[in-house]
């Protein structure tokens, strides 16, 4: 784990609500240290408030994680919605590249998903927010994302661009490959992802998506 950095500047004079600042700092801490190391004191110090002030907005540390989990599903569904006017191949490439961009720019969400997957039955705060792992496909945001992807797949089948069925393995391969690629700690490179590396990961994700459907 990286060494903790000093307290950030006090942020109470910024034109953003305290609740939003708490969530923003929680995201930053999870991205930096992981879900387990996110502490209310660190959030309070960064925002410029005391811990009791956090409880005016969230009843617990777990409630903050649950709120982030709900936000993650909705943001992901909104982001992974390429232009339906694109041809099926371009749509799928855009979807795969967007998947990489989303988690590269929101690393806290990637760490949350991996923490959830590492716990049999799901990680408590995330399960409390989203329900049991097996019920994930029924979430509104997830179902919207899946419906859009299935529609593009059907168009690809009709056009002869795709030949393979769109089964659950597609999603596990895509999300698993992208998430692990972004957080893999054994490559000996810096944790920061530059423009060239991001482009490389996006190109590989797009190629993987198309290979799974042809």
C-alpha positions as CSV (number, residue, x, y, z in Angstrom):
1,X,0.0,0.0,0.0
2,X,1.3,3.5,-0.8
3,X,2.4,5.8,2.0
4,X,-0.4,8.0,3.2
5,X,-0.2,11.6,2.0
6,X,-0.6,14.6,4.4
7,X,-4.1,16.0,4.9
8,X,-5.4,17.8,1.8
9,X,-6.5,21.4,2.0
10,X,-9.7,22.2,3.9
11,X,-12.6,22.2,1.4
12,X,-15.5,23.7,3.3
13,X,-15.2,26.9,1.4
14,X,-15.7,25.1,-1.9
15,X,-19.1,25.6,-3.6
16,X,-20.1,21.9,-3.3
17,X,-22.4,20.4,-0.7
18,X,-20.8,18.6,2.2
19,X,-22.5,15.3,1.3
20,X,-20.9,15.4,-2.2
21,X,-17.5,16.3,-0.8
22,X,-17.7,13.3,1.6
23,X,-18.5,11.0,-1.3
24,X,-15.8,12.5,-3.5
25,X,-13.2,12.0,-0.7
26,X,-14.3,8.5,-0.1
27,X,-13.8,7.7,-3.8
28,X,-10.3,9.2,-3.7
29,X,-9.4,7.2,-0.6
30,X,-10.8,3.9,-2.0
31,X,-8.9,4.5,-5.2
32,X,-5.7,5.1,-3.3
33,X,-5.8,2.7,-0.4
34,X,-8.6,0.2,-1.2
35,X,-12.1,-0.3,0.3
36,X,-10.9,-1.7,3.6
37,X,-8.6,1.3,4.3
38,X,-11.2,4.0,3.8
39,X,-11.5,5.7,7.2
40,X,-14.1,8.3,8.3
41,X,-11.3,10.3,10.0
42,X,-9.4,10.6,6.7
43,X,-12.6,11.8,5.0
44,X,-13.3,14.3,7.7
45,X,-9.7,15.7,7.7
46,X,-9.8,16.1,3.9
47,X,-13.2,17.8,3.8
48,X,-12.4,20.0,6.8
49,X,-15.1,18.7,9.2
50,X,-15.3,16.5,12.3
51,X,-16.4,12.9,12.2
52,X,-19.8,13.7,13.9
53,X,-20.6,15.9,10.9
54,X,-20.3,12.9,8.6
55,X,-23.1,11.2,10.6
56,X,-25.4,14.1,9.6
57,X,-25.3,12.7,6.1
58,X,-24.4,9.0,6.4
59,X,-25.2,6.7,9.3
60,X,-22.0,4.8,8.9
61,X,-18.9,4.1,6.8
62,X,-20.8,1.2,5.2
63,X,-23.6,3.6,4.2
64,X,-21.0,5.7,2.3
65,X,-19.9,2.6,0.4
66,X,-23.5,1.6,-0.3
67,X,-24.2,5.1,-1.7
68,X,-21.1,4.8,-4.0
69,X,-22.3,1.4,-5.2
70,X,-25.7,2.8,-6.2
71,X,-24.0,5.7,-8.0
72,X,-21.6,3.3,-9.8
73,X,-24.4,1.3,-11.3
74,X,-26.3,4.3,-12.6
75,X,-23.1,6.1,-13.9
76,X,-22.0,2.9,-15.6
77,X,-25.4,2.4,-17.3
78,X,-25.4,6.0,-18.5
79,X,-21.8,5.9,-19.8
80,X,-22.0,2.6,-21.6
81,X,-24.6,3.7,-24.0
82,X,-23.0,4.4,-27.4
83,X,-24.9,6.0,-30.2
84,X,-27.5,3.5,-31.4
85,X,-26.9,4.9,-35.0
86,X,-23.5,3.3,-35.1
87,X,-23.1,0.1,-37.0
88,X,-23.0,-2.9,-34.7
89,X,-19.2,-3.4,-34.9
90,X,-18.5,0.2,-34.2
91,X,-21.0,0.2,-31.4
92,X,-19.4,-2.8,-29.8
93,X,-15.9,-1.3,-30.1
94,X,-17.2,1.9,-28.6
95,X,-18.8,0.0,-25.7
96,X,-15.6,-1.9,-24.9
97,X,-13.4,1.2,-25.1
98,X,-15.8,3.0,-22.9
99,X,-15.7,0.2,-20.3
100,X,-11.9,0.7,-20.0
101,X,-12.2,4.5,-19.9
102,X,-14.8,4.4,-17.2
103,X,-12.9,2.2,-14.8
104,X,-9.6,3.8,-15.6
105,X,-11.0,7.2,-14.7
106,X,-13.0,5.9,-11.7
107,X,-10.6,3.4,-10.1
108,X,-12.5,3.4,-6.8
109,X,-15.4,1.7,-8.6
110,X,-13.1,-1.0,-9.9
111,X,-11.7,-1.7,-6.5
112,X,-15.3,-1.9,-5.1
113,X,-16.3,-4.5,-7.6
114,X,-13.2,-6.6,-7.0
115,X,-13.8,-6.4,-3.3
116,X,-17.4,-7.5,-3.8
117,X,-16.3,-10.5,-6.0
118,X,-13.7,-11.5,-3.4
119,X,-16.4,-12.1,-0.8
120,X,-18.6,-15.2,-1.2
121,X,-22.1,-13.9,-1.4
122,X,-21.0,-10.4,-1.9
123,X,-19.4,-7.6,0.2
124,X,-21.8,-6.5,2.9
125,X,-22.3,-2.8,2.1
126,X,-22.5,-3.4,-1.6
127,X,-25.0,-6.2,-1.1
128,X,-27.0,-4.0,1.2
129,X,-27.2,-1.4,-1.6
130,X,-27.7,-3.6,-4.7
131,X,-29.0,-6.8,-3.3
132,X,-27.6,-10.3,-3.7
133,X,-24.9,-10.9,-6.3
134,X,-27.2,-13.2,-8.3
135,X,-29.8,-10.5,-8.5
136,X,-27.4,-8.0,-10.2
137,X,-29.0,-8.5,-13.7
138,X,-32.3,-7.3,-12.3
139,X,-31.0,-3.9,-11.3
140,X,-32.4,-1.1,-13.4
141,X,-29.1,0.3,-14.5
142,X,-27.7,-3.1,-15.3
143,X,-30.7,-4.2,-17.2
144,X,-30.7,-1.0,-19.3
145,X,-27.0,-1.6,-20.1
146,X,-27.6,-5.2,-21.0
147,X,-30.7,-4.4,-23.1
148,X,-28.7,-1.9,-25.2
149,X,-25.9,-4.3,-25.7
150,X,-28.3,-7.1,-26.7
151,X,-30.0,-4.8,-29.2
152,X,-26.6,-4.0,-30.9
153,X,-25.8,-7.7,-30.9
154,X,-29.1,-8.6,-32.6
155,X,-28.3,-6.0,-35.3
156,X,-24.9,-7.5,-35.7
157,X,-26.3,-11.0,-36.1
158,X,-28.8,-9.7,-38.7
159,X,-26.0,-8.0,-40.6
160,X,-23.8,-11.0,-40.5
161,X,-21.1,-9.1,-38.5
162,X,-21.6,-11.3,-35.4
163,X,-22.1,-15.1,-35.3
164,X,-21.7,-16.0,-31.6
165,X,-24.4,-15.9,-29.0
166,X,-24.3,-13.2,-26.3
167,X,-24.1,-15.2,-23.2
168,X,-23.1,-14.4,-19.6
169,X,-19.5,-15.4,-20.4
170,X,-19.2,-12.2,-22.5
171,X,-19.8,-10.0,-19.5
172,X,-17.5,-11.9,-17.2
173,X,-14.7,-11.9,-19.8
174,X,-15.0,-8.2,-20.5
175,X,-15.4,-6.9,-17.0
176,X,-12.9,-9.4,-15.5
177,X,-10.2,-8.6,-18.2
178,X,-10.7,-4.9,-17.9
179,X,-10.7,-4.7,-14.1
180,X,-7.8,-6.9,-13.6
181,X,-5.8,-5.2,-16.3
182,X,-6.3,-1.9,-14.6
183,X,-5.3,-2.9,-11.1
184,X,-2.8,-5.7,-11.8
185,X,0.1,-4.9,-9.3
186,X,2.8,-7.3,-10.6
187,X,3.7,-5.7,-13.9
188,X,6.5,-3.6,-12.4
189,X,5.1,-0.4,-13.9
190,X,3.6,2.7,-12.2
191,X,0.0,2.6,-11.1
192,X,-0.7,5.7,-13.1
193,X,-2.1,4.9,-16.6
194,X,-0.9,7.3,-19.3
195,X,-2.6,8.1,-22.6
196,X,-0.6,5.5,-24.6
197,X,-1.3,2.7,-22.1
198,X,-5.0,3.6,-21.9
199,X,-5.2,3.5,-25.7
200,X,-3.5,0.1,-25.7
201,X,-6.0,-1.3,-23.1
202,X,-8.9,0.1,-25.0
203,X,-7.8,-1.4,-28.3
204,X,-7.3,-4.8,-26.7
205,X,-10.7,-4.6,-25.0
206,X,-12.4,-3.8,-28.3
207,X,-10.6,-6.7,-30.0
208,X,-11.6,-9.0,-27.2
209,X,-15.3,-8.0,-27.5
210,X,-15.4,-8.6,-31.2
211,X,-13.6,-11.9,-30.9
212,X,-16.1,-13.1,-28.5
213,X,-19.0,-12.3,-30.9
214,X,-17.5,-13.7,-34.1
